[in-house]
């Protein structure tokens, strides 16, 4: 055990709840503290995004440190878009020295989607390579060159998976690859299309993968019909069933958020019945204040205290 | 082939504006095939520039020549007499050709008239697509002859990202997802299971990352 509360929870077989915060576009740390304060006590760990959607923000690592200082356990997200293998390994060591114990390895949104589309990307290594690197660092105490490190960063290693992207038949193979590379927990893309998610979970279960990895299903409450339609049309790898969009459209403007949370709670209810699912990951984008309400209403509060 | 595209006319015109004698030098290999810098393009560009400068009241003499390949001295030496009589050369070759001209004819300013874009193919009439980034260590054998390093926007070696949808890349919905193509071919050959193997990180030393590259063929050196 590396001191990760999230890992401890999952190892004990408790249903985990994680959430997500995006660092500010600026050096004002109060923003990240305020967001984290709303989540404290309601979730087991909080993901801190790494320049998400390729928009320049306060670094994930420093934001994670602000969370640690508040007693909130962070999951540091790392994308391979902006840093080469030298910088990534260096930052993992630094992050561990600062008390960060969970890392989520991602390839990251392509920079052409961001605010500085003219930037060069890196993509020296991919997310699987990063997972494998963290595992080698942790289990063998060696960096990518084979050098024996003076102090191994012992991270709890996470990866993302998108059951809604194509090609579907390869999605479970890719999940298996991530697990053999070293992923110990998976946080998925937002689940709206439950039948497809269940199909993916079934395949993962049949291949014995749910025994080898802790899968946390992604949840994003819909705030309005506009948001639902925008996400369905513009965000890659997000599938929102037509019936769900219709429900959002059917609600008055004042009631839309309420309906969105209701849908979210129904989804959580169904997710909890899926064999092999070990938790949920709530990504309430710029709507962190709703997380406590969701966690309470889903009967997931108080969070179990594990030492 | 090396695919290129002629620079915008206004940019070319502004770059040659300071000279009164100009040689437009075409290249008869790659850029000819992609309609950017062969003899036809040289002739059309020369006519357009003559007209444009005449309209402005500026006198400029424009000569034309196309050699088989600007990147080979054997062909480029044919340009010597014309280059001796010009103030500047507007080369419609790829970046390699432009630099070869500059190196061989060091006393003459050379301007690029083409944006060199990529190593690619003529997919269909009027459509060129990038297929190779010249990484120096070909991996096509591992990926059913589809290159993830040059055809995946994230150079992913271990499968598609979450942005692959309906066979298309999230970065450009008109671009095929390289990984969809790899998987389709693997399936067709009954080898999908092989794509379950972890592919280690790329050694970039053979690529541009290792600094400007040189290839020495001892057997050919004289």
Interface residues (C-beta under 8 A of the other chain):
Chain A: X80 X81 X85 X107 X108 X110 X112 X113 X121 X123 X124 X125 X126 X127 X128 X129 X132 X144 X160 X161 X162 X164 X165 X166 X167 X169 X170 X173 X174 X176 X177 X180 X181 X189 X236 X237
Chain B: X153 X154 X155 X156 X157 X158 X159 X160 X161 X162 X163 X164 X165 X166 X167 X170 X171 X177 X179 X180 X183 X184 X192 X195 X196 X197 X198 X199 X200 X201 X202 X204
